Amino acid sequence: MKLSGQTALVTGANRGIGRRFVAELLARDVRKVYAGIRNPDAVDEEMREDPRVELVRLDITDIDMVETAARQAEDVSVLINNAGIIAYQPLLEGDFDTIRREIETSVFGTLSMARAFAPALRAHQGAMTNILSALAWFSYPGSGGYSAGKAAAWSLTNSLRLELAPAGVLVQGVHLGSADTDFSAEYDGFKIDPIDVARTTLDGIENDQIEVLVDDWSRAVKSALTSEPNAVLNELSS
């Protein structure tokens, strides 16, 4: 797939990695970007004034909003499922409703988007990208809900790939360690530039890659999957 001339929708598009996706898609001469945003008032002027960008009020955990977005954006050929939350709640003592929302966003929010936009993606033989995480493959204290959600989303991505393959739809999973955004503000370790996530991912779409490992973190974690669970923590902290 060549991105030039395509129509994309990006969730969580107003900041962080999502905002970089919008910018990079436009740089690659897509025809249009639907920017999925819970609060359109938070959009910067540059995005608001670009005639190729159409704002879509969207919370992926709200099925009515997802279905409305799918009707608004019936011409989508590239879906970037980027929206997510991390709450840093311990599983045993943390707020249960917060942990539930963390997991539901990663899993049922992504599934709702996939179901709603599958007809458009099939019609255009398009591509779906799910932004996952190296934390789909290990966990550290406080990341339990997020890791569980991303692990389930990884499995979900693999299943969606099988279901959409007969229609010629590329389903891509993207893994990374940490990017320098508000999302990871509480993390003090090494962070990559979020534009690298967008560029590497979109390169992967154009090269029909079903999995993209953006950084050394994600590559190291995946290579350690045959070790004991969470053994990679010792390697990454050394």
C-alpha positions in Angstrom: 0.0 0.0 0.0 1.1 3.5 -0.8 -0.2 6.1 1.6 -0.4 8.9 -1.0 -4.0 9.5 -1.8 -5.4 7.3 1.1 -7.9 8.4 3.7 -6.9 7.8 7.3 -8.4 8.0 10.7 -6.2 8.4 13.8 -7.6 7.9 17.4 -6.1 10.0 20.2 -5.0 12.5 17.5 -4.7 15.7 19.4 -1.4 15.1 21.2 1.6 12.8 21.6 2.0 9.9 19.2 -1.4 10.5 17.7 -0.6 14.1 16.8 2.7 12.9 15.1 0.7 10.4 13.1 -1.5 13.2 11.7 1.5 15.3 10.8 3.4 12.4 9.2 0.3 11.2 7.2 -0.2 14.7 5.8 3.6 14.8 4.9 3.0 11.6 2.9 0.3 13.3 0.9 -2.8 11.4 2.1 -6.0 12.8 0.8 -7.6 13.3 4.2 -7.1 12.6 7.9 -10.0 12.1 10.3 -8.6 13.2 13.7 -10.5 11.2 16.4 -10.5 13.3 19.6 -12.5 13.2 22.8 -12.4 17.0 23.1 -12.1 18.8 19.7 -11.5 22.1 21.6 -8.1 20.8 22.6 -6.9 20.7 19.0 -4.0 23.0 18.0 -4.6 25.7 15.4 -2.3 24.1 12.8 -4.4 21.0 12.7 -7.7 22.9 12.9 -6.8 25.1 10.0 -5.6 22.3 7.6 -8.3 21.6 5.1 -7.2 18.0 4.8 -8.1 17.4 8.5 -11.6 16.7 9.7 -12.2 16.5 13.4 -14.2 13.6 14.8 -15.5 13.7 18.4 -14.6 10.2 19.6 -14.2 8.2 22.8 -13.4 4.7 21.7 -15.0 3.2 24.8 -18.4 4.8 23.8 -20.0 2.5 21.2 -22.4 5.1 20.1 -19.6 7.5 19.3 -17.6 4.8 17.5 -20.6 4.0 15.3 -21.3 7.6 14.6 -17.6 8.1 13.6 -17.8 5.1 11.3 -20.8 6.7 9.5 -19.0 10.0 9.3 -15.8 8.4 7.9 -17.1 5.8 5.5 -14.2 6.4 3.1 -11.4 5.4 5.6 -8.8 3.1 4.1 -6.2 3.4 6.9 -7.2 3.1 10.6 -4.6 3.9 13.3 -5.9 2.7 16.6 -3.6 4.8 18.8 -5.8 6.0 21.8 -5.0 4.5 25.2 -4.6 5.3 28.8 -2.2 4.2 31.6 -3.2 4.6 35.2 -0.2 3.2 37.2 -2.5 1.3 39.5 -1.5 -1.8 41.4 -3.8 -4.7 40.6 -4.6 -5.7 44.2 -4.9 -2.3 45.9 -5.6 0.1 43.0 -8.9 1.6 42.0 -10.9 -1.2 40.3 -12.9 1.0 38.0 -9.7 2.8 36.8 -8.1 -0.5 36.1 -11.2 -1.7 34.3 -11.2 1.4 32.1 -7.5 0.9 31.3 -8.2 -2.6 30.1 -11.4 -1.8 28.3 -9.8 1.0 26.4 -7.0 -1.3 25.1 -9.3 -4.2 24.3 -12.9 -3.4 23.8 -12.2 0.1 22.5 -9.9 -1.3 19.9 -12.3 -4.1 19.0 -15.2 -1.6 18.7 -13.2 0.4 16.3 -12.2 -2.7 14.3 -15.8 -3.9 14.0 -17.2 -0.5 13.1 -14.6 0.3 10.4 -14.1 -3.3 9.0 -16.6 -2.6 6.1 -14.7 0.4 4.9 -11.3 -1.3 5.3 -12.6 -4.3 3.4 -14.0 -2.1 0.6 -10.7 -0.3 0.2 -8.4 -3.3 0.9 -6.9 -1.0 3.5 -4.8 -1.3 6.6 -5.4 -1.3 10.4 -2.7 -0.4 12.8 -3.0 -1.1 16.5 -0.5 0.7 18.7 0.5 -1.9 21.3 3.5 -1.9 23.6 6.6 -3.8 24.7 4.5 -4.1 27.9 2.3 -6.6 26.1 5.1 -9.1 26.8 6.2 -8.2 30.4 5.1 -6.2 33.4 6.6 -4.0 36.0 5.1 -2.8 39.4 2.2 -0.5 38.7 1.7 -1.5 35.1 -0.5 -4.5 35.7 -3.7 -3.2 34.1 -1.9 -1.6 31.2 0.2 -4.7 30.5 -2.9 -6.9 30.7 -4.8 -4.7 28.3 -1.9 -4.6 25.8 -1.3 -8.3 26.0 -5.0 -8.9 25.2 -4.8 -6.3 22.4 -1.8 -8.1 20.9 -3.8 -11.3 20.8 -6.8 -9.4 19.5 -4.7 -8.0 16.7 -3.5 -11.4 15.7 -7.1 -12.7 15.5 -8.3 -9.6 13.6 -5.5 -10.2 11.1 -6.9 -13.7 10.3 -10.4 -12.4 9.9 -9.5 -9.5 7.6 -6.8 -11.2 5.5 -9.3 -12.7 3.0 -10.4 -9.2 2.1 -6.8 -8.1 1.5 -6.7 -5.9 4.7 -3.3 -5.5 6.4 -3.5 -5.7 10.2 -0.4 -4.4 11.8 0.7 -4.5 15.5 3.2 -1.9 16.7 5.3 -2.3 19.8 7.5 0.2 21.5 9.1 0.9 24.9 8.4 4.5 25.8 7.9 7.7 23.8 8.5 11.2 25.0 4.9 12.3 25.5 2.5 13.4 28.2 1.4 9.8 28.3 4.8 8.7 29.8 5.4 11.7 32.0 5.7 9.6 35.1 8.3 7.4 33.6 12.0 8.5 34.1 13.7 6.1 31.7 14.8 6.4 28.1 12.2 7.7 25.7 12.2 7.8 21.9 10.9 10.7 19.9 7.2 10.1 19.1 7.8 11.1 15.4 9.9 7.9 15.1 6.9 5.8 16.1 4.8 7.4 13.4 7.5 7.2 10.7 8.5 3.6 11.4 4.8 2.5 11.6 3.9 4.2 8.3 7.0 2.8 6.6 5.8 -0.6 7.8 2.3 -0.1 6.3 3.9 0.8 2.9 6.1 -2.3 3.2 3.2 -4.7 4.2 4.7 -5.4 7.6 2.3 -7.1 10.0 4.5 -6.3 13.0 6.7 -3.3 13.8 9.2 -3.2 16.6 10.0 0.5 16.9 13.0 0.5 19.3 15.6 -1.5 21.1 13.3 -1.9 24.0 10.6 -3.7 22.0 13.2 -5.8 20.2 14.9 -6.9 23.4 11.7 -7.7 25.1 10.4 -9.9 22.3 13.7 -11.7 22.0 13.4 -12.6 25.7 10.0 -14.2 25.4 11.5 -17.7 25.7 13.0 -16.8 29.0 11.2 -16.9 32.4 8.3 -14.4 32.7 9.5 -10.9 33.3 13.1 -12.0 33.1 13.7 -9.1 30.7 13.4 -6.7 33.7 16.8 -7.7 34.9 18.3 -7.1 31.4 16.7 -3.8 30.9 17.6 -2.5 34.4 21.3 -3.5 34.1 
